[in-house]
């Protein structure tokens, strides 16, 4: 019977030593796993401009705009301070109009759960508002002109939102069939 107690004592001692040696490793592993969440830095702010060629027969449709919003809005939400503007092409390049603008903010808490909730909420809200705001773009599209080159130039000359520096990175996403028809050129 004494042998059994000695054997049990030895096993318990080995287990305790293993736990003591293993516990610091668990702490290091947990620290490494949570480090990316504690040190999370969102992408830098950018201005994303959608240029919508809404002329008859163009690919600048509600469906294609919706698909582009699904692709870009989560990224804009993650890049705190980023701005999305939707520009509706006019009869001439200078009559283009910014019909929608939104800007992402930092979530209330810097936790993974809070960021995911914010991205989802921002994406759903911004998409609904953008699609509503762009209804005007699709109302009267029977035009003879499609000044896409002039509209891109007009868009590139626009300043970023007032709260962003002038050197903020910019992206211009063009939703078009690329058929230019204007006083400048006719590539149709």
C-alpha positions in Angstrom: 0.0 0.0 0.0 2.9 2.3 0.7 4.2 1.7 -2.8 0.9 2.9 -4.2 1.0 6.1 -2.2 4.6 6.7 -3.3 3.7 6.0 -6.9 0.7 8.3 -6.7 2.8 11.0 -5.0 5.4 10.7 -7.8 2.8 11.1 -10.5 1.2 14.1 -8.8 4.7 15.7 -8.4 5.5 15.2 -12.1 2.1 16.6 -13.1 2.5 19.6 -10.9 6.0 20.3 -12.3 4.6 20.0 -15.8 1.8 22.5 -15.0 4.2 24.9 -13.5 6.4 24.7 -16.6 3.5 24.9 -19.0 1.5 27.7 -17.5 4.0 30.5 -18.5 3.9 29.1 -22.1 0.1 29.3 -22.1 0.3 32.9 -21.0 2.8 33.6 -23.8 0.6 31.9 -26.4 -2.5 33.8 -25.2 -0.5 37.0 -25.3 0.7 36.3 -28.9 -2.9 35.5 -30.0 -4.4 38.6 -28.5 -1.6 40.9 -29.6 -3.0 41.4 -33.0 -6.3 42.6 -31.6 -4.7 44.9 -29.0 -2.3 46.4 -31.6 -4.9 46.6 -34.4 -4.4 49.6 -36.6 -7.0 50.1 -39.4 -5.8 50.9 -42.9 -5.1 54.6 -43.5 -7.9 56.9 -44.7 -8.6 57.2 -48.4 -11.1 59.0 -50.6 -13.0 56.6 -52.9 -14.9 58.2 -55.7 -17.4 56.2 -57.8 -18.0 57.7 -61.2 -21.3 56.4 -62.5 -21.9 56.5 -66.2 -25.6 56.3 -66.3 -26.3 56.7 -70.0 -28.6 54.3 -71.9 -26.9 51.0 -72.4 -24.0 51.6 -70.1 -22.9 49.2 -67.4 -23.5 52.0 -64.8 -26.7 50.3 -63.6 -28.3 50.0 -60.1 -27.2 46.3 -60.0 -23.6 47.1 -60.8 -23.5 50.0 -58.4 -25.0 47.7 -55.7 -22.3 45.1 -56.4 -19.5 47.7 -56.1 -21.0 49.0 -52.8 -20.9 45.4 -51.5 -17.3 45.2 -52.4 -16.0 48.6 -51.2 -18.2 49.6 -48.2 -16.7 47.1 -45.7 -13.2 48.2 -46.7 -14.2 51.9 -46.3 -15.7 51.1 -42.8 -12.4 49.4 -41.8 -10.3 52.3 -43.0 -11.4 54.8 -40.3 -12.0 58.3 -41.8 -12.2 57.1 -45.4 -14.8 58.8 -47.6 -17.0 57.4 -50.3 -18.5 59.8 -52.9 -20.7 58.8 -55.8 -20.6 61.1 -58.8 -23.4 61.0 -61.3 -22.3 61.9 -64.9 -24.1 64.8 -66.5 -24.7 65.9 -70.1 -21.2 67.5 -69.9 -18.2 66.8 -67.7 -18.8 70.0 -65.7 -22.4 69.1 -64.9 -21.4 66.0 -63.0 -22.8 65.9 -59.5 -21.8 64.4 -56.2 -25.1 62.7 -55.2 -23.9 60.8 -52.2 -21.1 61.1 -49.7 -20.3 59.2 -46.5 -17.3 58.9 -44.2 -16.4 56.1 -41.8 -15.6 56.7 -38.1 -13.8 54.7 -35.5 -16.1 52.3 -33.6 -16.9 53.1 -30.0 -14.6 50.4 -28.7 -11.4 48.9 -30.3 -12.4 45.3 -29.9 -12.9 42.8 -32.7 -16.6 42.4 -31.9 -17.2 46.1 -31.9 -15.3 46.6 -35.2 -17.3 43.8 -36.9 -20.6 45.2 -35.6 -19.6 48.7 -36.8 -18.5 47.4 -40.3 -21.8 45.6 -40.7 -23.9 48.5 -39.5 -22.0 51.1 -41.6 -22.2 48.9 -44.7 -25.9 48.2 -44.5 -26.8 51.9 -43.7 -24.5 53.4 -46.3 -25.6 51.0 -49.0 -29.3 51.8 -48.4 -28.7 55.6 -48.3 -26.4 55.4 -51.4 -28.9 53.5 -53.5 -31.7 55.9 -52.5 -29.5 58.9 -53.2 -28.6 57.6 -56.7 -32.2 57.1 -57.8 -31.9 60.5 -59.4 -29.1 59.3 -61.6 -31.3 56.7 -63.2 -34.4 58.9 -63.6 -33.5 60.6 -67.0 -30.8 58.6 -68.7 -31.9 59.0 -72.3 -29.0 61.3 -73.4 -27.0 61.6 -76.5 -23.8 62.5 -74.6 -21.6 60.3 -72.5 -18.7 62.6 -71.4 -16.9 60.0 -69.3 -13.4 61.4 -69.9 -14.5 64.9 -68.8 -16.3 63.5 -65.8 -13.2 61.6 -64.7 -11.2 64.8 -65.0 -13.8 66.8 -63.0 -13.7 64.1 -60.3 -9.9 64.1 -60.1 -10.0 67.9 -59.6 -12.4 67.7 -56.6 -10.8 68.3 -53.2 -11.1 65.6 -50.5 -13.6 66.2 -47.7 -12.7 69.2 -45.5 -11.5 67.1 -42.6 -9.0 65.1 -44.6 -5.6 66.4 -45.7 -5.1 67.4 -49.4 -2.6 64.6 -49.8 -5.0 61.8 -48.8 -4.8 58.8 -51.1 -7.5 58.8 -53.7 -9.2 56.1 -55.8 -11.5 56.7 -58.7 -13.7 53.7 -59.5 -15.4 54.1 -62.8 -18.6 52.2 -63.5 -18.9 52.6 -67.3 -19.0 50.9 -70.6 -16.1 53.3 -71.7 -18.0 54.6 -74.7 -17.0 58.3 -74.8 -19.5 60.6 -76.7 -19.0 64.3 -76.2 -17.9 67.5 -77.8 -14.4 66.4 -77.0 -14.5 63.0 -78.8 -16.7 60.2 -80.0 -15.4 56.8 -79.4 -18.6 54.9 -79.7 
